[in-house]
């Protein structure tokens, strides 16, 4: 799998995870995100992962506030 991991962002998340619940919201494909989470350190970093396709949402359905 060809992905780029932002190490500075991971360090930031690791630092904040001690005091906050951390979530990821993505519009990526479910199978791709599952593979990334299971193959990298993400499983222990995120308390919840929401994949837009799993909740039947698309970019075009965004509401701007």
mmCIF file of the C-alpha atoms, coordinates in Angstrom:
data_MODEL
# 
_entry.id   MODEL 
# 
loop_
_atom_site.group_PDB 
_atom_site.id 
_atom_site.type_symbol 
_atom_site.label_atom_id 
_atom_site.label_alt_id 
_atom_site.label_comp_id 
_atom_site.label_asym_id 
_atom_site.label_entity_id 
_atom_site.label_seq_id 
_atom_site.pdbx_PDB_ins_code 
_atom_site.Cartn_x 
_atom_site.Cartn_y 
_atom_site.Cartn_z 
_atom_site.occupancy 
_atom_site.B_iso_or_equiv 
_atom_site.pdbx_formal_charge 
_atom_site.auth_seq_id 
_atom_site.auth_comp_id 
_atom_site.auth_asym_id 
_atom_site.auth_atom_id 
_atom_site.pdbx_PDB_model_num 
ATOM 1  C CA . UNK A 1 1  ? 0.000   0.000  0.000  1.00 0.00 ? 1  UNK A CA 1 
ATOM 2  C CA . UNK A 1 2  ? 1.377   3.372  -0.996 1.00 0.00 ? 2  UNK A CA 1 
ATOM 3  C CA . UNK A 1 3  ? 0.659   5.996  1.663  1.00 0.00 ? 3  UNK A CA 1 
ATOM 4  C CA . UNK A 1 4  ? 2.526   8.926  3.137  1.00 0.00 ? 4  UNK A CA 1 
ATOM 5  C CA . UNK A 1 5  ? 2.464   9.289  6.907  1.00 0.00 ? 5  UNK A CA 1 
ATOM 6  C CA . UNK A 1 6  ? 2.890   12.739 8.420  1.00 0.00 ? 6  UNK A CA 1 
ATOM 7  C CA . UNK A 1 7  ? 5.170   11.944 11.362 1.00 0.00 ? 7  UNK A CA 1 
ATOM 8  C CA . UNK A 1 8  ? 4.724   15.408 12.908 1.00 0.00 ? 8  UNK A CA 1 
ATOM 9  C CA . UNK A 1 9  ? 0.949   14.926 12.909 1.00 0.00 ? 9  UNK A CA 1 
ATOM 10 C CA . UNK A 1 10 ? 1.320   11.485 14.501 1.00 0.00 ? 10 UNK A CA 1 
ATOM 11 C CA . UNK A 1 11 ? 3.513   12.962 17.226 1.00 0.00 ? 11 UNK A CA 1 
ATOM 12 C CA . UNK A 1 12 ? 0.923   15.691 17.822 1.00 0.00 ? 12 UNK A CA 1 
ATOM 13 C CA . UNK A 1 13 ? -1.890  13.131 18.070 1.00 0.00 ? 13 UNK A CA 1 
ATOM 14 C CA . UNK A 1 14 ? 0.142   10.946 20.435 1.00 0.00 ? 14 UNK A CA 1 
ATOM 15 C CA . UNK A 1 15 ? 0.771   13.956 22.663 1.00 0.00 ? 15 UNK A CA 1 
ATOM 16 C CA . UNK A 1 16 ? -2.907  15.007 22.719 1.00 0.00 ? 16 UNK A CA 1 
ATOM 17 C CA . UNK A 1 17 ? -4.241  11.460 23.119 1.00 0.00 ? 17 UNK A CA 1 
ATOM 18 C CA . UNK A 1 18 ? -3.208  11.461 26.780 1.00 0.00 ? 18 UNK A CA 1 
ATOM 19 C CA . UNK A 1 19 ? -5.760  14.191 27.561 1.00 0.00 ? 19 UNK A CA 1 
ATOM 20 C CA . UNK A 1 20 ? -8.356  14.010 24.782 1.00 0.00 ? 20 UNK A CA 1 
ATOM 21 C CA . UNK A 1 21 ? -10.465 11.517 22.880 1.00 0.00 ? 21 UNK A CA 1 
ATOM 22 C CA . UNK A 1 22 ? -9.197  11.516 19.303 1.00 0.00 ? 22 UNK A CA 1 
ATOM 23 C CA . UNK A 1 23 ? -11.254 10.693 16.235 1.00 0.00 ? 23 UNK A CA 1 
ATOM 24 C CA . UNK A 1 24 ? -10.680 10.444 12.518 1.00 0.00 ? 24 UNK A CA 1 
ATOM 25 C CA . UNK A 1 25 ? -13.268 11.387 9.911  1.00 0.00 ? 25 UNK A CA 1 
ATOM 26 C CA . UNK A 1 26 ? -12.456 10.378 6.357  1.00 0.00 ? 26 UNK A CA 1 
ATOM 27 C CA . UNK A 1 27 ? -14.066 10.036 2.966  1.00 0.00 ? 27 UNK A CA 1 
ATOM 28 C CA . UNK A 1 28 ? -11.599 7.348  1.933  1.00 0.00 ? 28 UNK A CA 1 
ATOM 29 C CA . UNK A 1 29 ? -12.769 3.840  1.057  1.00 0.00 ? 29 UNK A CA 1 
ATOM 30 C CA . UNK A 1 30 ? -13.618 1.554  3.969  1.00 0.00 ? 30 UNK A CA 1 
ATOM 31 C CA . UNK A 1 31 ? -11.292 -1.270 2.909  1.00 0.00 ? 31 UNK A CA 1 
ATOM 32 C CA . UNK A 1 32 ? -8.368  1.131  2.444  1.00 0.00 ? 32 UNK A CA 1 
ATOM 33 C CA . UNK A 1 33 ? -8.861  2.767  5.860  1.00 0.00 ? 33 UNK A CA 1 
ATOM 34 C CA . UNK A 1 34 ? -9.283  -0.627 7.539  1.00 0.00 ? 34 UNK A CA 1 
ATOM 35 C CA . UNK A 1 35 ? -5.997  -1.785 5.998  1.00 0.00 ? 35 UNK A CA 1 
ATOM 36 C CA . UNK A 1 36 ? -4.189  1.401  7.041  1.00 0.00 ? 36 UNK A CA 1 
ATOM 37 C CA . UNK A 1 37 ? -5.509  1.245  10.602 1.00 0.00 ? 37 UNK A CA 1 
ATOM 38 C CA . UNK A 1 38 ? -4.636  -2.434 10.960 1.00 0.00 ? 38 UNK A CA 1 
ATOM 39 C CA . UNK A 1 39 ? -1.136  -2.079 9.474  1.00 0.00 ? 39 UNK A CA 1 
ATOM 40 C CA . UNK A 1 40 ? 0.066   1.082  11.179 1.00 0.00 ? 40 UNK A CA 1 
ATOM 41 C CA . UNK A 1 41 ? -0.021  2.666  14.623 1.00 0.00 ? 41 UNK A CA 1 
ATOM 42 C CA . UNK A 1 42 ? -3.421  4.287  14.011 1.00 0.00 ? 42 UNK A CA 1 
ATOM 43 C CA . UNK A 1 43 ? -5.408  1.638  15.881 1.00 0.00 ? 43 UNK A CA 1 
ATOM 44 C CA . UNK A 1 44 ? -3.994  2.779  19.209 1.00 0.00 ? 44 UNK A CA 1 
ATOM 45 C CA . UNK A 1 45 ? -4.184  6.501  18.380 1.00 0.00 ? 45 UNK A CA 1 
ATOM 46 C CA . UNK A 1 46 ? -7.843  6.946  17.466 1.00 0.00 ? 46 UNK A CA 1 
ATOM 47 C CA . UNK A 1 47 ? -10.746 6.317  19.796 1.00 0.00 ? 47 UNK A CA 1 
ATOM 48 C CA . UNK A 1 48 ? -13.211 6.405  16.911 1.00 0.00 ? 48 UNK A CA 1 
ATOM 49 C CA . UNK A 1 49 ? -12.944 6.343  13.109 1.00 0.00 ? 49 UNK A CA 1 
ATOM 50 C CA . UNK A 1 50 ? -15.867 7.490  10.968 1.00 0.00 ? 50 UNK A CA 1 
ATOM 51 C CA . UNK A 1 51 ? -15.815 6.644  7.278  1.00 0.00 ? 51 UNK A CA 1 
ATOM 52 C CA . UNK A 1 52 ? -18.276 8.756  5.317  1.00 0.00 ? 52 UNK A CA 1 
ATOM 53 C CA . UNK A 1 53 ? -19.444 5.833  3.157  1.00 0.00 ? 53 UNK A CA 1 
ATOM 54 C CA . UNK A 1 54 ? -20.300 3.857  6.295  1.00 0.00 ? 54 UNK A CA 1 
ATOM 55 C CA . UNK A 1 55 ? -22.658 6.608  7.447  1.00 0.00 ? 55 UNK A CA 1 
ATOM 56 C CA . UNK A 1 56 ? -24.010 7.231  3.930  1.00 0.00 ? 56 UNK A CA 1 
ATOM 57 C CA . UNK A 1 57 ? -22.532 10.702 3.578  1.00 0.00 ? 57 UNK A CA 1 
ATOM 58 C CA . UNK A 1 58 ? -20.672 12.270 0.656  1.00 0.00 ? 58 UNK A CA 1 
ATOM 59 C CA . UNK A 1 59 ? -18.689 15.462 0.178  1.00 0.00 ? 59 UNK A CA 1 
ATOM 60 C CA . UNK A 1 60 ? -21.504 17.009 -1.833 1.00 0.00 ? 60 UNK A CA 1 
ATOM 61 C CA . UNK A 1 61 ? -23.784 16.621 1.203  1.00 0.00 ? 61 UNK A CA 1 
ATOM 62 C CA . UNK A 1 62 ? -21.658 18.802 3.477  1.00 0.00 ? 62 UNK A CA 1 
ATOM 63 C CA . UNK A 1 63 ? -23.334 21.610 5.313  1.00 0.00 ? 63 UNK A CA 1 
ATOM 64 C CA . UNK A 1 64 ? -21.233 24.732 5.720  1.00 0.00 ? 64 UNK A CA 1 
ATOM 65 C CA . UNK A 1 65 ? -21.783 26.677 8.910  1.00 0.00 ? 65 UNK A CA 1 
# 
